[in-house]
Structures are given as C-alpha cells and as structure tokens.
Amino acid sequence: MFDTSKIPQEITNTLNDPACRKWLRDALDTALPRDPVDALADAEHLVHLLRLRLDSVIGSFGHPTKG
C-alpha cells in the first residue's frame, strides 16, 4: 500500500467524483502506487496512441484533427 496522504487534492477529488468514469478511476488506482516518472511516461505514450486512434476515426469522416 502507498501513502495516500501524499495524493494531491485534485486527484482525490477526481477519485471521489461520482461523474468520474470507471476507466479513469481504475487507471488512477493503478498508476498511483507506481513510480510517478514511469507512470507519467506510460500515460503520455497512451495519450499519443489515443490521439492516433482519434485522428484515424475522425479522418475517416473527412475531419482531420489539429495536433
């Protein structure tokens, strides 16, 4: 278990927000105990991959995204 007293308030608010999607809550629960540098690197790579997917989906409708 990790020290929850070191979690920034914004993260705590997000985890406690009933509107927070389960996927995001699960991702935070998984990332918080990890080394923060590694977790951020993986999250940034995930963002890159999701942007590629979004560009592909939107591009198929003829609306390229800005990036």
Secondary structure in CASP SS format (residue, H / E / C, confidence):
PFRMAT SS
TARGET T0000
AUTHOR 0000-0000-0000
METHOD secondary structure of the structure
MODEL  1
M C 1.00
F C 1.00
D C 1.00
T H 1.00
S H 1.00
K H 1.00
I C 1.00
P C 1.00
Q H 1.00
E H 1.00
I H 1.00
T H 1.00
N H 1.00
T H 1.00
L H 1.00
N H 1.00
D C 1.00
P C 1.00
A C 1.00
C C 1.00
R C 1.00
K H 1.00
W H 1.00
L H 1.00
R H 1.00
D H 1.00
A H 1.00
L H 1.00
D H 1.00
T H 1.00
A H 1.00
L C 1.00
P C 1.00
R C 1.00
D C 1.00
P H 1.00
V H 1.00
D H 1.00
A H 1.00
L H 1.00
A H 1.00
D H 1.00
A H 1.00
E H 1.00
H H 1.00
L H 1.00
V H 1.00
H H 1.00
L H 1.00
L H 1.00
R H 1.00
L H 1.00
R H 1.00
L H 1.00
D H 1.00
S H 1.00
V H 1.00
I H 1.00
G H 1.00
S C 1.00
F C 1.00
G C 1.00
H C 1.00
P C 1.00
T C 1.00
K C 1.00
G C 1.00
END
